[in-house]
Amino acid sequence: AADLRIQVNWPFEFVGHGKALSSRPDTVALDVGNRLEPGVLDQHHDRDLAPSTSVLILEHPDFAYDHLMSPWLRRADDGVALEGRAWSPVITTHRAPDFDGVVSALLVRELVEKGTLPAWGESLARFAADVDQGLWTFSAEEPDRCKSVALAFYAIENEVLGRYIDDAERMQIGLSLVEGEAAHLSGKKAPLSQEDWYGEHCGGWASSSEDAGKIAGALVDDLAVFEKEKASGLFEERSVQVPVAGTGAQKTMTVKAAIAAKRSDSLLLKYWVRGSGCPMLICPSELSPNADLVPSPDAERVPRVILSLDPNYQDDEGRRPSLDGLGHSLELEECEVRQAAGTETRSGAPRYENVTNDDPWYDGRGHEFGIVDSPRTGTAIPYPQIVELATGGHFWQRTVSLAIVVLRVCSAKAQVPADRPPGPPKPEGLGVGCAPIFQDLAVSPDPSDEQDRDGREFWGQYPQPSGLSLEATGYLSWQVCPEFYIEETTWDYHEGSDLGVHAWLQAIQRSDSSVFFVIRYLGETDQAQGKELFHKTAARLLAFSADETSPRHKIDELLFSSGRETFAVCAGKELEWTDLVGTQLVIATYHGLLSHLLGRATARSGLPDPKEARHLAGQINDVLARYAVQELSGVPRLQKMARVMREQLELEAMTERMRHESSALDNHVAKDQGRKMEFFLFLLGLMGLVEATNGIAGLTTLAWGYSFGIVCTAVALAIWGLRAYQVGPWKEKED
């Protein structure tokens, strides 16, 4: 713009935190908008984009420069004279602009006016990212760091400057402070590093104006304010259980939390609290005006609560705490409280996929789940209720209702009923290839003594969580392999914690038995919150990340599979509960038969007895012929699920091994039969030789004795040779 001699004036527009925006001409949205595209730079909806908006500008300068300057550049290329033209591009950001918002605005202004970022731009942007993420810390023992311009933003307040400061003036003061500090540091050192913004050379901003002097003085006094409040008992310390970062809330740890009874007057409260050894802070505030109103000195104050963690904190084991799940739990509570009171006014396009409005609790997804903040219109939840939910040790758990079928593959002598009843009807939706497994299936509702003893011993190892009850037990067996059966148990889990049943399932999955689960979710999934709960529960119970874009276990929105586990909501006629159980039963049976027979085939170190080998090879071939199902179902989703399960269980490789073992057993039987036939033919030949010898006329008694001795020696040598052939030096080669 400067090269084109355009006169640029920068008006500012302020909207509520987290508001979703679309791209507009001559406007760039920074640190707000809930998307990343030309004209809108915001990272809060996706933590993987960048740590802050200022870093987004470093990585995507074209989204600001091209979006604003392209119309002017096209006019210049067309020969239009632009000198002296006035232009007022708008910068939109959130109310009460913070350090990152001001730095982002300054970088965009420099970029548009001068065509490139300043030399100090990258170091400032990286520093702003650390401040925004809470990664930059300081203490009273480090005076240089306390002079940083980042701290000045905590003191741009009415009480410090003696007048009402609206958002526009706050932005102008902030820009002036940062520009003054950039000029000061550039005169001290070049190029600038990230550390220079809080190092020994910083602090030049404090003498740039009268307002700057007042702000610097307020920062010096702030530590004394905190110490006085602490001595008055404003803060209560508790040991709080929170999830471990990166574990999906499946593991927890204990941290110290400081809970403020009311709003603190300390501007740098979270830093002083963290420096005193409490990585968690819960603090009420009354500083958030209604986002739908233009703030004024008389604007109605609404309750605000911020819950945060020190992002630098690690325990002795290197674990980092997280608030994953707290924002969602508070939003569910917020909806319930507002609906009960008839005060729910929030609407608009949902800010996240798991909420129903554009003004939910911020769950910390842009800050590695290290900060949770109330809606911009304030919270209706009483403060003690918020504290109890955050410190009660259960906010990461979810209440679910499930039906669970457990198919346990067992190896034992099953008592197949002599008057075996016909197999159960084939579940609807399964393909014709599944018919044999249901025709051959025998159902024994009453277990044998061995089955009953095995079941009691197995389930006795895994105490059931509260709310889980056993509904039914059945025993399924097949005549093709009488030493193999499946125990089918049906469990009901009503209104219990998903982590409670997760621990139970994980313990069973780590057992030596082959266990298969079919889990039916009984909750609602119509709304975004219901789908979020369903996905989170599936992620925990199947031990994968539901945050992945396309997890390999995910068949569709309502069906997940991971080899031994299937988790689903059964909706509509296409997919029924019985179909899922039937599909898993087919896979479990085929897997169990293959594993059992393959184990028997390879159990001995030497060659098996030919009769046993023939019987075993016959069983293997029968299994392969009858149960190697090609078409598991006519329902596309069940077919896809079966392919995932086959891949996870490596059934194709097991089938190939079974075919190999069957061929080896058949060859062993054929060789044994061949050797027996050769020996039989040898005996026939020997008998003929003896008969021929006896028939030779004229042999003397002595000559006949010599001949008979030679024949006997030949027989002995032949028998020795055959025995040597079977167990002698050829054995290793044959095996």
C-alpha positions in Angstrom: 0.0 0.0 0.0 2.9 2.4 0.8 4.5 1.7 -2.6 1.1 2.5 -4.3 0.8 5.6 -2.2 -2.6 4.5 -0.8 -3.6 6.2 2.4 -4.7 3.4 4.7 -6.8 3.9 7.8 -7.5 0.8 10.0 -10.9 0.7 11.7 -11.5 -2.2 14.1 -14.5 -4.4 14.7 -15.0 -6.5 17.9 -17.2 -9.6 18.2 -17.7 -12.2 20.9 -15.0 -14.9 21.5 -15.5 -18.0 19.4 -18.0 -16.4 17.0 -18.1 -18.1 13.6 -17.4 -15.7 10.7 -17.2 -15.9 6.9 -14.8 -14.1 4.6 -15.7 -10.6 3.6 -14.1 -8.1 1.2 -11.8 -5.5 2.7 -12.0 -7.3 6.1 -9.7 -9.7 7.8 -10.8 -11.6 10.9 -8.0 -12.4 13.4 -8.1 -14.7 16.5 -11.8 -15.2 15.8 -14.0 -16.7 13.1 -13.6 -20.4 13.9 -11.9 -21.2 10.5 -8.8 -20.7 8.4 -9.3 -19.3 5.0 -8.5 -16.1 3.0 -9.8 -13.3 5.1 -10.3 -15.4 8.3 -7.3 -16.6 10.4 -8.3 -18.4 13.6 -6.9 -21.6 15.1 -9.2 -22.2 18.1 -11.3 -24.8 16.2 -8.3 -27.0 15.4 -5.4 -27.2 17.7 -3.2 -28.8 15.0 -3.2 -25.6 12.8 -0.9 -23.4 14.9 -0.4 -22.4 18.5 -1.7 -18.9 17.9 -3.1 -16.5 15.3 0.1 -14.6 15.0 1.9 -17.8 13.9 -0.9 -18.4 11.4 0.0 -15.1 9.8 3.7 -16.3 9.6 2.6 -19.5 7.9 -0.3 -18.1 5.7 0.6 -14.4 5.0 -1.3 -14.7 1.7 -4.6 -15.2 3.5 -4.2 -11.6 4.8 -2.1 -9.9 2.1 -3.7 -11.4 -1.0 -7.2 -11.1 0.4 -6.9 -7.4 1.1 -4.4 -6.2 -1.6 -5.5 -8.2 -4.7 -8.1 -5.7 -5.8 -5.7 -2.8 -5.6 -2.9 -4.7 -7.3 -5.2 -5.6 -10.2 -6.1 -1.9 -10.6 -2.4 -1.0 -10.6 -1.7 -3.6 -13.3 -4.5 -2.0 -15.3 -2.8 1.4 -15.1 -5.2 3.0 -12.7 -3.7 5.9 -10.7 -3.9 5.1 -7.0 -1.8 7.8 -5.4 -3.7 9.5 -2.6 -6.6 7.1 -2.6 -8.1 6.5 0.9 -8.8 2.9 2.0 -10.2 1.6 5.3 -9.7 -2.2 5.6 -11.3 -3.5 8.7 -9.6 -5.8 11.2 -12.1 -7.9 13.1 -11.1 -9.6 16.4 -12.6 -10.6 19.7 -13.7 -8.3 22.5 -11.1 -7.3 25.1 -8.2 -8.0 22.6 -5.3 -9.9 24.2 -1.6 -9.9 23.4 -1.9 -12.4 20.5 -4.8 -10.4 19.0 -2.9 -7.2 19.1 0.3 -8.7 17.7 -1.7 -10.3 14.9 -3.3 -7.0 14.0 0.1 -5.3 14.0 1.6 -8.0 11.7 -1.2 -7.7 9.2 -0.9 -3.9 9.2 2.9 -4.1 8.6 2.3 -6.8 5.9 -0.3 -4.8 4.0 1.3 -1.4 4.3 4.9 -2.5 3.6 4.5 -5.7 1.6 6.5 -7.9 3.9 6.7 -8.7 7.6 9.2 -6.7 9.7 12.5 -8.1 10.7 11.2 -8.5 14.3 7.9 -10.1 13.2 8.8 -13.8 13.5 10.4 -13.5 17.0 7.4 -11.5 18.2 4.9 -13.9 16.7 6.6 -16.9 18.3 6.7 -15.1 21.7 3.0 -14.2 21.4 2.2 -17.9 20.7 4.0 -18.9 24.0 2.1 -16.3 25.9 -1.2 -17.3 24.3 -0.7 -21.0 25.2 0.4 -20.1 28.7 3.9 -21.6 28.0 5.7 -18.4 29.0 6.0 -18.1 32.8 7.8 -15.7 35.1 8.4 -15.0 38.8 9.1 -12.1 41.0 12.8 -13.2 41.2 13.3 -12.5 37.5 12.9 -8.7 37.2 13.8 -8.6 33.5 11.1 -11.0 32.5 8.6 -8.9 34.6 9.3 -5.9 32.3 8.0 -7.7 29.2 5.4 -5.9 27.1 3.3 -9.0 27.3 2.5 -8.3 31.0 1.3 -4.8 30.1 -1.9 -6.2 28.6 -3.0 -7.5 32.0 -3.0 -3.9 33.3 -4.8 -2.1 30.5 -7.8 -1.6 32.8 -10.1 1.1 33.9 -8.8 1.0 37.4 -5.2 1.4 36.3 -5.6 4.2 33.8 -8.4 6.1 35.6 -10.9 6.1 32.8 -13.1 3.8 30.9 -11.2 1.8 28.3 -13.3 0.3 25.5 -12.1 -2.3 23.1 -11.0 0.2 20.4 -8.9 2.2 22.8 -7.5 -1.1 24.3 -6.4 -2.1 20.8 -4.8 1.3 20.1 -2.9 1.3 23.5 -1.7 -2.3 22.9 -0.5 -1.5 19.3 1.3 1.6 20.7 3.0 -0.4 23.4 4.1 -3.3 21.1 5.4 -0.9 18.4 7.3 1.1 21.0 8.9 -2.0 22.3 9.8 -3.2 18.8 11.5 0.1 18.0 13.3 0.0 21.4 14.6 -3.6 21.0 15.6 -3.1 17.4 17.8 -0.2 18.5 19.5 -2.5 21.1 20.0 -5.6 19.0 19.5 -7.1 15.6 18.2 -9.6 14.7 15.8 -10.1 17.5 15.2 -13.6 19.1 12.1 -14.7 20.9 13.9 -14.4 24.3 14.7 -10.7 23.7 11.0 -9.8 24.3 11.5 -10.7 28.0 15.3 -10.5 28.3 17.7 -8.0 29.7 17.0 -5.4 27.0 13.2 -5.4 27.3 11.1 -2.7 29.0 11.4 0.2 26.7 7.6 0.4 26.3 7.3 1.6 29.9 8.5 5.1 29.1 6.7 5.5 25.8 3.7 7.4 27.2 1.9 8.5 30.3 -0.4 5.5 30.1 2.6 3.1 29.8 4.1 4.6 32.9 0.8 3.9 34.9 0.7 0.4 33.6 4.3 -0.3 34.5 3.7 0.9 38.1 0.6 -1.3 38.4 2.6 -4.4 37.5 5.1 -3.7 40.3 2.3 -3.5 42.9 0.5 -6.6 41.7 2.5 -9.2 43.6 1.8 -7.4 46.8 -1.9 -7.6 46.0 -1.7 -11.4 45.5 0.2 -12.0 48.7 -2.4 -9.9 50.6 -5.3 -11.9 49.1 -3.5 -15.2 49.8 -3.0 -14.2 53.5 -6.7 -13.3 53.8 -7.7 -16.9 52.8 -9.2 -16.1 49.4 -7.7 -19.2 48.0 -8.4 -22.8 49.0 -6.0 -25.5 48.0 -7.2 -29.0 47.1 -5.8 -32.2 45.6 -7.7 -32.8 42.4 -7.9 -35.8 40.2 -7.6 -35.0 36.4 -6.9 -36.9 33.3 -3.3 -37.5 32.0 -2.7 -35.6 28.8 -2.6 -37.8 25.7 -4.4 -40.7 27.2 -8.0 -39.9 26.1 -8.9 -39.5 29.8 -8.3 -43.2 30.4 -5.5 -42.5 32.9 -5.6 -40.0 35.7 -3.2 -38.1 38.0 -3.4 -35.9 41.1 -2.6 -32.1 41.0 -2.9 -29.2 43.4 -5.6 -26.8 42.6 -6.1 -23.2 43.9 -9.8 -22.3 44.1 -10.6 -18.6 44.5 -13.7 -17.9 46.6 -14.4 -14.8 44.6 -12.9 -12.6 41.9 -9.2 -11.7 42.6 -7.9 -8.2 42.1 -4.5 -9.5 41.0 -3.9 -8.9 37.3 -1.3 -11.7 37.0 -3.1 -14.1 39.3 -2.5 -17.3 37.3 1.3 -16.7 37.1 1.6 -16.1 40.9 -0.5 -19.2 41.6 1.6 -21.4 39.4 4.7 -20.0 40.9 3.4 -21.0 44.4 3.2 -24.6 43.4 -0.5 -25.0 42.2 -0.7 -26.0 38.5 -4.5 -25.7 38.5 -6.5 -22.6 39.0 -10.3 -22.1 39.3 -11.3 -18.4 39.5 -14.6 -16.6 39.0 -14.7 -13.3 37.2 -17.3 -10.6 36.3 -15.4 -9.0 33.4 -17.2 -10.5 30.5 -20.0 -8.2 29.1 -22.7 -9.8 27.0 -21.2 -10.6 23.6 -24.4 -9.4 21.8 -24.2 -5.9 23.3 -21.7 -3.1 22.7 -19.7 -2.8 26.0 -20.2 0.4 27.9 -19.4 1.6 31.4 -22.9 0.6 32.5 -23.0 -2.8 30.6 -24.5 -5.6 32.7 -21.8 -7.8 34.2 -22.4 -11.5 33.8 -20.7 -14.4 35.7 -17.6 -15.8 34.1 -15.4 -18.7 35.3 -12.0 -19.7 34.0 -10.4 -23.0 34.8 -6.8 -23.5 33.7 -3.7 -25.6 34.0 0.0 -24.7 33.9 1.1 -26.1 30.5 4.7 -26.5 31.7 3.8 -28.7 34.7 4.9 -32.4 34.8 4.8 -34.8 37.7 7.8 -37.0 38.8 6.8 -39.5 36.2 6.8 -37.0 33.4 3.0 -37.0 33.1 1.1 -33.8 32.1 -2.4 -33.0 33.4 -5.4 -32.2 31.1 -8.9 -30.9 31.4 -10.1 -33.1 28.5 -13.8 -33.6 29.0 -14.4 -30.8 31.5 -15.7 -28.3 28.9 -18.1 -30.8 27.4 -19.4 -31.8 30.9 -19.9 -28.1 31.8 -21.7 -27.4 28.5 -24.1 -30.3 29.2 -24.7 -28.9 32.7 -25.2 -25.4 31.2 -27.9 -26.6 28.8 -29.7 -28.4 31.6 -29.6 -25.4 34.0 -30.7 -22.9 31.3 -33.5 -25.1 30.0 -34.8 -25.8 33.5 -34.9 -22.0 34.2 -36.3 -21.2 30.8 -33.3 -18.8 30.0 -31.7 -20.7 27.1 -31.2 -18.0 24.4 -28.1 -19.4 22.7 -28.5 -20.5 19.1 -26.7 -20.1 15.8 -24.4 -22.5 13.9 -22.8 -24.9 16.5 -19.2 -23.8 17.3 -18.0 -27.4 17.6 -19.4 -30.7 16.3 -20.5 -31.8 19.8 -22.5 -28.7 20.8 -25.9 -27.2 19.8 -25.1 -23.5 19.7 -22.5 -20.9 18.8 -21.8 -19.9 22.4 -20.8 -23.0 24.3 -18.2 -23.5 27.0 -14.8 -23.3 25.5 -13.3 -26.8 26.0 -9.6 -26.0 25.5 -9.2 -27.7 22.2 -7.0 -24.8 20.9 -4.9 -25.0 24.1 -4.2 -28.7 24.4 -7.2 -28.9 26.8 -5.4 -26.8 29.3 -8.0 -24.0 29.7 -11.8 -24.0 30.0 -13.8 -20.8 29.8 -17.5 -20.1 30.2 -19.7 -18.9 27.3 -19.2 -15.3 26.2 -22.7 -14.5 27.5 -21.7 -15.9 30.9 -22.7 -19.0 32.7 -25.9 -19.8 34.5 -24.3 -22.6 36.6 -23.8 -21.7 40.2 -20.1 -21.3 41.0 -20.0 -24.0 43.8 -21.6 -26.4 41.3 -18.8 -25.6 38.8 -16.1 -26.2 41.4 -17.7 -29.5 42.5 -17.9 -30.7 38.9 -14.3 -29.8 38.2 -12.9 -31.2 41.4 -15.1 -34.2 42.0 -13.0 -36.6 40.0 -15.5 -37.7 37.4 -15.9 -34.9 34.8 -14.1 -37.1 32.2 -16.4 -40.0 32.7 -19.7 -40.3 30.8 -22.9 -42.0 31.8 -23.9 -44.7 29.3 -26.4 -47.5 28.9 -25.1 -50.6 27.0 -26.1 -54.2 26.1 -23.1 -56.4 25.8 -22.8 -59.9 24.4 -19.5 -61.7 25.2 -18.6 -64.7 23.1 -15.8 -66.7 24.9 -14.0 -69.3 22.9 -13.1 -72.3 25.1 -11.2 -75.5 24.7 -12.7 -78.3 26.8 -14.7 -81.5 26.4 -18.2 -80.2 25.6 -21.2 -82.5 26.1 -23.1 -82.2 22.8 -26.7 -83.3 23.5 -27.5 -86.7 21.9 -30.9 -85.5 20.9 -29.5 -82.2 19.6 -32.2 -79.7 18.9 -32.1 -78.0 15.5 -29.9 -75.0 15.3 -31.3 -71.5 15.8 -32.7 -69.7 12.9 -30.1 -67.9 10.8 -30.1 -64.1 11.6 -31.6 -61.9 8.9 -29.1 -60.1 6.7 -26.4 -62.8 6.7 -25.3 -64.3 3.4 -26.0 -67.8 2.2 -22.4 -68.8 2.9 -23.2 -68.7 6.7 -25.9 -71.4 6.6 -23.6 -74.3 7.7 -22.5 -72.7 10.9 -26.1 -72.4 12.1 -27.1 -75.8 10.8 -24.3 -77.5 12.8 -24.7 -75.4 15.9 -26.0 -77.1 19.1 -27.3 -75.0 21.9 -26.9 -76.2 25.5 -28.6 -73.9 28.0 -27.4 -76.1 30.8 -23.6 -76.4 31.1 -21.7 -79.6 31.9 -19.9 -79.7 35.2 -16.6 -78.8 33.4 -18.2 -75.9 31.6 -19.8 -74.6 34.7 -16.6 -74.8 36.7 -14.6 -73.1 34.0 -17.1 -70.3 33.7 -17.2 -69.6 37.4 -13.4 -69.6 37.6 -13.1 -67.2 34.6 -15.7 -64.6 35.6 -14.6 -64.8 39.2 -11.3 -63.2 38.2 -13.1 -60.0 36.9 -15.5 -58.4 39.4 -18.3 -56.6 37.6 -18.6 -52.8 38.0 -21.7 -51.5 39.7 -24.7 -51.5 37.4 -23.5 -54.4 35.3 -25.8 -57.5 35.5 -25.7 -60.9 33.8 -28.9 -61.5 31.8 -28.4 -64.9 30.1 -25.8 -67.6 29.5 -25.7 -70.2 26.7 -23.2 -72.8 25.5 -22.7 -73.4 21.7 -20.9 -76.5 20.4 -20.2 -78.3 17.1 -19.9 -82.0 16.5 -17.1 -81.5 14.0 -14.9 -80.5 17.0 -16.3 -81.8 20.3 -13.4 -80.3 22.4 -14.3 -76.8 21.4 -17.3 -74.6 22.4 -18.4 -71.0 22.8 -19.8 -69.6 26.0 -22.3 -66.8 25.2 -23.1 -64.4 28.0 -25.4 -61.4 27.7 -24.9 -58.4 30.0 -26.9 -55.3 30.8 -25.2 -52.1 31.8 -27.7 -49.4 32.7 -26.7 -45.8 33.5 -23.1 -46.5 34.4 -19.7 -44.9 33.8 -18.1 -45.7 30.5 -14.7 -45.8 32.2 -16.1 -48.3 34.7 -17.2 -50.8 32.1 -14.0 -50.0 30.0 -11.8 -51.2 32.9 -13.8 -54.4 33.1 -13.6 -55.1 29.3 -9.9 -54.3 29.2 -9.2 -56.8 32.0 -11.1 -59.5 30.1 -9.4 -58.7 26.9 -6.0 -59.2 28.5 -7.1 -62.8 29.6 -5.7 -65.9 27.9 -9.1 -66.8 26.4 -10.3 -65.7 23.0 -13.0 -63.2 23.8 -15.3 -61.4 21.4 -17.6 -58.5 22.3 -20.7 -57.1 20.7 -21.7 -53.9 22.4 -24.9 -52.0 21.7 -25.3 -48.4 22.7 -28.7 -47.6 24.1 -28.5 -43.8 24.3 -29.7 -41.1 21.9 -27.6 -40.1 19.0 -29.9 -37.7 17.2 -28.2 -34.5 18.4 -24.6 -33.5 18.2 -24.0 -34.1 21.9 -25.5 -37.6 21.6 -23.1 -38.4 18.7 -20.2 -37.0 20.6 -21.0 -39.3 23.6 -21.4 -42.3 21.3 -18.0 -41.6 19.5 -16.2 -41.0 22.8 -17.6 -44.2 24.3 -16.6 -46.2 21.2 -13.1 -44.8 21.3 -12.7 -45.8 24.9 -14.2 -49.3 24.7 -12.4 -50.2 21.4 -9.1 -48.5 22.4 -8.6 -46.2 19.4 -8.8 -42.5 18.8 -12.1 -41.2 17.7 -10.4 -37.9 16.8 -8.8 -39.4 13.8 -10.2 -38.3 10.5 -11.0 -41.8 9.2 -10.1 -44.4 11.8 -9.6 -47.8 10.3 -12.1 -49.3 12.8 -14.9 -46.9 11.8 -17.4 -48.5 9.4 -19.8 -45.5 9.4 -21.2 -43.0 11.9 -23.0 -45.7 13.9 -20.8 -48.8 13.6 -17.3 -49.5 14.8 -15.3 -52.7 14.7 -11.8 -53.7 15.8 -11.5 -57.4 15.2 -12.7 -58.8 18.5 -15.0 -56.0 19.4 -18.0 -54.5 17.6 -19.7 -51.3 18.9 -22.9 -50.0 17.3 -26.2 -48.2 17.5 -28.7 -50.3 15.8 -31.1 -48.1 13.9 -33.5 -48.9 11.1 -34.1 -52.2 9.4 -30.8 -52.4 7.6 -28.8 -53.4 10.7 -30.3 -55.3 13.6 -28.9 -56.4 16.9 -29.3 -60.1 16.0 -27.4 -59.5 12.8 -24.4 -58.1 14.6 -24.3 -61.0 17.1 -24.7 -63.5 14.3 -21.8 -61.9 12.3 -19.5 -61.9 15.3 -20.6 -65.5 16.1 -19.5 -66.6 12.6 -16.2 -64.9 12.9 -15.6 -66.1 16.5 -16.5 -69.7 15.5 -14.3 -69.8 12.5 -11.4 -68.2 14.5 -12.0 -70.6 17.3 -12.1 -73.7 15.1 -9.0 -72.7 13.2 -7.0 -71.9 16.4 -8.1 -75.1 18.1 -7.4 -77.4 15.2 -4.1 -75.6 14.3 -3.0 -75.9 17.9 -3.7 -79.6 17.9 -2.0 -80.1 14.6 1.2 -78.5 15.8 1.1 -79.6 19.5 3.5 -82.6 19.1 7.2 -82.3 18.5 7.3 -85.4 16.3 5.0 -86.9 13.7 1.5 -87.8 15.0 0.1 -91.2 14.9 -1.2 -91.9 11.3 -4.7 -92.7 12.6 -4.8 -89.4 14.6 -3.3 -87.5 11.7 -6.0 -88.9 9.3 -8.8 -87.9 11.8 -7.3 -84.4 12.4 -6.8 -83.8 8.6 -10.4 -84.8 8.1 -11.6 -82.3 10.7 -9.4 -79.5 9.2 -10.7 -80.1 5.7 -14.3 -80.2 7.1 -13.8 -76.8 8.8 -12.2 -75.3 5.7 -14.9 -76.7 3.4 -17.9 -75.8 5.6 -16.9 -72.7 7.5 -14.6 -70.7 5.2 -17.4 -68.2 4.6 -17.0 -66.2 1.4 -20.2 -64.1 1.7 -20.8 -63.2 5.3 -23.7 -60.9 4.7 -25.9 -59.2 2.2 -25.8 -55.9 4.2 -22.9 -53.7 2.9 -22.0 -52.4 6.4 -21.8 -55.9 7.8 -19.6 -57.0 4.8 -17.3 -54.1 5.5 -17.2 -54.9 9.2 -16.4 -58.6 8.5 -13.5 -57.5 6.2 -12.1 -55.3 9.0 -12.5 -58.2 11.5 -10.8 -60.7 9.1 -7.9 -58.4 8.6 -7.5 -57.7 12.4 -7.7 -61.4 13.3 -5.4 -62.4 10.3 -7.9 -65.1 9.4 -6.6 -65.4 5.8 -3.1 -66.2 7.2 -4.5 -68.7 9.6 -6.6 -70.4 6.9 -3.5 -70.7 4.7 -1.6 -72.3 7.6 -4.5 -74.7 8.2 -4.4 -75.8 4.5 -0.6 -76.3 4.8 -1.0 -78.4 7.9 -3.8 -80.4 6.3 -1.6 -81.1 3.3 1.3 -82.1 5.6 -0.9 -84.5 7.5 -2.3 -86.0 4.3 1.2 -86.5 3.0 2.3 -88.2 6.3 -0.7 -90.6 6.1 0.1 -91.3 2.4 3.7 -92.0 3.1 2.8 -94.3 6.0 0.4 -96.2 3.8 3.1 -96.4 1.1 5.7 -97.8 3.5 3.2 -100.4 4.7 2.4 -101.4 1.2 6.0 -101.7 0.3 6.7 -104.0 3.3 3.7 -106.1 2.4 4.9 -106.5 -1.1 8.4 -107.4 0.3 6.9 -110.1 2.5 5.0 -111.5 -0.5 8.2 -111.6 -2.5 10.1 -113.2 0.4 7.4 -115.9 0.7 7.7 -116.6 -3.0 11.5 -116.9 -2.6 11.2 -119.4 0.2 8.6 -121.4 -1.7 10.8 -121.3 -4.8 13.8 -122.5 -2.6 11.8 -125.3 -1.2 10.7 -126.4 -4.7 14.3 -126.8 -6.0 14.9 -130.5 -6.5 18.1 -132.2 -5.7 19.2 -129.8 -2.9 21.1 -131.5 -0.2 20.2 -130.8 3.4 23.4 -128.8 3.9 22.7 -126.7 0.8 19.1 -126.1 1.8 20.3 -124.9 5.2 22.7 -122.5 3.6 20.0 -121.1 1.4 17.5 -120.8 4.3 20.2 -118.9 6.3 20.8 -116.5 3.5 17.0 -115.8 3.2 16.7 -115.2 6.9 19.7 -112.8 6.9 18.1 -110.9 4.0 14.8 -110.7 5.9 16.6 -109.4 9.0 18.5 -106.8 7.0 15.3 -105.7 5.3 13.5 -105.2 8.6 16.4 -103.3 10.0 16.5 -101.1 6.9 12.8 -100.3 7.1 13.1 -99.4 10.8 16.1 -97.3 10.1 14.1 -95.6 7.3 11.3 -94.7 9.8 13.3 -93.5 12.9 16.9 -93.3 11.8 18.9 -90.6 10.0 16.1 -89.8 7.6 13.7 -88.7 10.4 14.8 -85.1 10.6 14.6 -84.7 6.8 11.1 -86.2 6.7 9.8 -84.0 9.6 
